[in-house]
């Protein structure tokens, strides 16, 4: 909570369009003047804030039981600056106005847009294709969590004080399980990425971080449609690697690399072929030579 005047104007993002009223007086007498109220001067403190309009202008009655000092005085002066020039309309009624909207009307859609802008403002540097991907919403959320290192890997759980028997990777047991290891450097994950890159004829897989892996760009000359298709393959790959990891942790079952690659091929084709607006994708060419789709228009 900031100062009284500031709090009063923007409590939970709302602004009251009237002068001092019973609601305001109740707010003021609760905080931050507790030290005055505790001394049995509640009535005199309330009277000090009762409105008195002279020529339709607010004028406070400063009949304090004792003069406020320090922080209390500063808060009171700020409040007086805020409401000192207020003049109520003759026919206006009390109402609420939401300051985050130009028309002052609160809507859940507007609030949702504001939240999404704040949450994803760090993603503005990502390629344009990441804004309208061809994959389901749940996968977008997964990729965002992976980039922000907010997946519940064993290392992240250990950092948050959860007592674990071990933080080593449950798939390969070669290293501690952080996000980069779980999705990239685990032997199973790395083999899957290598086969996916080989399937798309992109050469060896050499990315060293989550940001590089999910960047969605492997060729500067690829078209926008090609970038969308490849992005869907990348994100599907990461999502299914994580899903396979969870299956191992919670059910003690996991797919082999070949089966995991086959599932990525089928699922990415299904989403791309159904969601892509434009040229049709052929299943046979998708399996045999998907590299051609990087340059499709």
C-alpha positions in Angstrom: 0.0 0.0 0.0 1.3 3.4 -0.9 0.1 6.8 0.5 -3.5 7.5 1.4 -4.2 9.7 -1.7 -2.7 7.2 -4.1 -4.4 4.3 -2.5 -7.7 6.0 -2.5 -7.5 6.7 -6.2 -6.4 3.3 -7.3 -7.7 0.7 -4.8 -7.6 -2.5 -6.9 -7.4 -0.4 -10.1 -10.7 1.4 -9.4 -11.3 5.2 -9.1 -14.2 6.8 -7.3 -15.8 9.7 -9.0 -17.0 11.6 -6.0 -15.8 13.6 -3.0 -15.5 12.4 0.5 -18.4 10.1 1.5 -19.1 7.6 4.3 -17.2 4.9 2.3 -14.1 7.1 2.1 -14.2 8.1 5.7 -14.5 4.5 6.7 -11.4 3.7 4.6 -9.4 6.7 6.0 -10.2 5.8 9.6 -9.0 2.3 9.1 -5.6 3.1 7.6 -3.1 4.6 8.1 -4.3 6.6 11.2 -4.5 3.7 13.6 -2.2 5.4 16.1 -4.7 8.3 16.5 -7.7 6.0 16.7 -6.1 3.8 19.3 -6.0 6.8 21.7 -9.8 7.1 21.8 -10.2 10.0 19.4 -12.1 8.2 16.7 -15.0 10.7 16.6 -12.7 13.7 16.4 -10.6 12.1 13.6 -13.7 11.3 11.6 -15.0 14.9 12.1 -11.6 16.2 10.8 -12.5 14.5 7.4 -16.1 15.4 7.2 -16.8 17.2 4.0 -17.8 20.8 4.0 -18.5 22.4 0.7 -18.1 26.2 0.3 -19.3 27.4 -3.1 -19.3 23.8 -4.3 -15.6 23.4 -3.3 -14.4 21.0 -0.6 -12.8 22.6 2.5 -11.6 20.3 5.3 -12.1 21.0 9.0 -8.7 20.6 10.5 -9.8 20.4 14.1 -7.2 17.7 15.0 -6.9 16.5 18.6 -3.2 17.0 18.0 -1.3 18.0 14.9 -0.2 15.1 12.7 3.6 14.8 12.1 6.0 12.8 10.1 4.6 10.2 7.6 1.0 10.8 8.8 1.3 14.5 8.0 2.7 13.7 4.5 -0.2 11.3 3.8 -2.7 13.8 4.9 -1.2 16.6 2.8 -1.2 14.3 -0.3 -4.9 13.5 0.4 -5.7 17.2 0.6 -3.9 17.9 -2.7 -5.9 15.1 -4.3 -9.4 16.2 -3.3 -8.8 19.9 -2.6 -10.0 21.1 -6.0 -12.8 18.6 -6.3 -16.3 20.0 -7.3 -19.2 17.5 -7.4 -21.7 17.8 -10.2 -25.3 18.8 -9.3 -26.9 15.9 -11.1 -24.2 13.3 -11.0 -24.4 10.1 -8.9 -21.7 8.1 -7.2 -20.1 5.5 -9.6 -17.0 3.4 -10.2 -14.5 3.8 -13.0 -11.9 1.3 -14.1 -8.7 3.2 -14.9 -7.3 0.4 -17.1 -10.0 0.9 -19.7 -10.5 4.1 -21.8 -14.3 3.9 -21.3 -14.0 3.2 -17.6 -16.0 -0.1 -17.9 -14.6 -3.3 -16.5 -14.7 -6.4 -18.7 -13.0 -9.8 -18.1 -11.8 -9.8 -21.8 -9.9 -6.6 -21.3 -8.4 -7.8 -18.0 -7.4 -11.1 -19.7 -5.7 -9.1 -22.5 -3.8 -7.0 -20.0 -2.6 -10.1 -18.1 -1.5 -11.9 -21.3 0.4 -8.7 -22.5 2.3 -8.6 -19.1 3.0 -12.3 -19.0 4.2 -12.6 -22.6 5.9 -9.1 -22.9 9.3 -10.9 -22.8 8.3 -12.9 -25.8 8.0 -9.9 -28.2 11.5 -10.6 -29.5 10.4 -14.1 -30.7 9.7 -14.6 -34.4 6.2 -13.6 -35.6 5.3 -17.2 -36.2 5.3 -17.8 -32.5 2.3 -15.5 -32.0 -0.2 -17.7 -34.0 1.2 -21.3 -33.9 -0.4 -24.3 -35.4 -0.4 -26.2 -32.1 -3.0 -26.4 -29.2 -3.0 -23.8 -26.4 -1.8 -26.3 -23.9 1.4 -26.7 -25.9 1.9 -22.9 -26.1 1.7 -22.8 -22.3 4.2 -25.6 -22.0 6.7 -23.9 -24.2 6.3 -20.6 -22.3 6.9 -22.5 -19.0 10.0 -24.2 -20.5 11.5 -20.9 -21.7 10.9 -19.3 -18.2 12.3 -22.4 -16.5 9.0 -23.1 -14.7 8.6 -26.8 -15.4 8.6 -29.0 -12.3 12.0 -30.7 -12.9 13.7 -32.4 -9.9 16.1 -29.5 -9.5 13.4 -26.9 -9.5 11.4 -28.9 -6.9 14.5 -29.3 -4.8 15.1 -25.5 -4.9 11.6 -25.0 -3.5 12.3 -27.1 -0.5 10.6 -30.4 -1.6 12.4 -33.3 -0.1 13.4 -35.7 -2.9 15.3 -39.0 -2.8 17.5 -37.9 -5.7 17.6 -35.1 -8.3 19.3 -37.2 -11.0 17.6 -37.7 -14.3 15.0 -40.5 -14.1 15.6 -41.4 -17.7 19.4 -41.7 -18.1 20.7 -41.1 -14.6 23.7 -39.4 -16.0 23.2 -35.9 -14.6 21.0 -33.8 -12.4 17.6 -33.1 -14.0 17.2 -29.4 -14.8 15.1 -28.1 -17.6 17.9 -28.1 -20.2 18.9 -31.6 -19.3 15.4 -33.0 -19.4 14.4 -31.5 -22.8 17.8 -31.4 -24.5 20.9 -33.1 -23.0 19.4 -36.3 -21.7 20.6 -39.1 -23.9 17.1 -40.0 -24.9 16.1 -36.4 -25.6 19.3 -35.7 -27.6 18.8 -38.8 -29.7 15.2 -37.7 -30.5 16.3 -34.2 -31.5 19.1 -35.6 -33.7 16.7 -37.9 -35.5 14.2 -35.0 -36.0 16.9 -32.8 -37.5 18.0 -35.6 -39.7 14.4 -36.3 -40.8 14.1 -32.6 -41.9 17.6 -32.8 -43.5 18.9 -29.9 -41.3 22.3 -31.4 -40.4 23.4 -32.3 -36.9 21.6 -31.0 -33.8 23.9 -28.4 -32.2 21.6 -26.2 -30.1 22.8 -25.7 -26.5 19.8 -24.1 -24.8 16.0 -24.0 -24.6 15.9 -20.6 -26.2 17.8 -21.8 -29.2 15.9 -25.0 -29.5 12.5 -23.4 -29.5 13.4 -20.3 -31.5 11.5 -21.6 -34.5 14.1 -20.6 -37.1 16.6 -22.9 -38.8 16.9 -21.2 -42.2 16.9 -17.5 -43.0 15.4 -18.2 -46.4 12.4 -20.2 -45.2 8.9 -18.9 -45.8 6.4 -17.8 -43.1 4.4 -21.0 -43.7 7.6 -23.1 -43.5 8.5 -21.4 -40.2 5.1 -22.2 -38.8 5.4 -25.9 -39.8 8.9 -26.3 -38.4 7.9 -24.5 -35.2 5.0 -26.9 -34.7 7.5 -29.9 -35.2 9.9 -28.4 -32.7 7.3 -27.6 -30.0 5.7 -31.0 -30.5 9.0 -32.7 -30.0 9.7 -30.8 -26.8 6.2 -31.5 -25.5 6.3 -35.2 -26.2 9.8 -35.5 -24.7 8.5 -34.0 -21.5 5.4 -36.2 -21.6 7.6 -39.2 -22.0 9.7 -38.1 -19.0 6.5 -37.8 -16.9 5.4 -41.3 -17.9 8.7 -42.6 -16.7 8.5 -40.7 -13.4 4.9 -41.5 -12.5 4.2 -44.8 -14.3 7.7 -46.2 -14.7 6.9 -46.5 -18.5 8.7 -44.8 -21.3 8.9 -45.0 -25.1 12.0 -45.9 -27.0 13.6 -43.2 -29.2 12.1 -44.7 -32.4 8.6 -44.8 -31.1 8.9 -41.3 -29.7 10.0 -40.0 -33.1 7.2 -41.8 -34.9 4.7 -40.2 -32.5 6.2 -36.8 -33.2 5.8 -37.3 -36.9 2.2 -38.4 -36.6 1.1 -35.7 -34.2 2.9 -32.8 -35.9 1.4 -33.8 -39.2 -2.1 -34.1 -37.7 -1.9 -30.6 -36.2 -0.2 -29.0 -39.2 -2.5 -30.5 -41.8 -5.7 -29.6 -40.0 -4.8 -26.1 -38.8 -2.7 -24.7 -41.7 -4.6 -22.3 -43.9 -3.2 -22.6 -47.4 -1.4 -25.5 -49.2 -2.3 -29.0 -48.3 0.3 -31.3 -46.8 0.7 -34.8 -48.1 1.5 -37.6 -45.6 3.9 -39.4 -47.9 6.0 -36.3 -48.7 5.8 -35.3 -45.0 7.6 -38.5 -44.1 9.9 -38.7 -47.0 11.0 -35.1 -47.6 9.6 -32.6 -45.1 12.5 -30.2 -45.9 10.6 -28.9 -48.9 7.9 -27.4 -46.7 10.4 -24.9 -45.3 10.1 -22.9 -48.5 6.4 -23.5 -49.3 4.3 -20.4 -49.9 
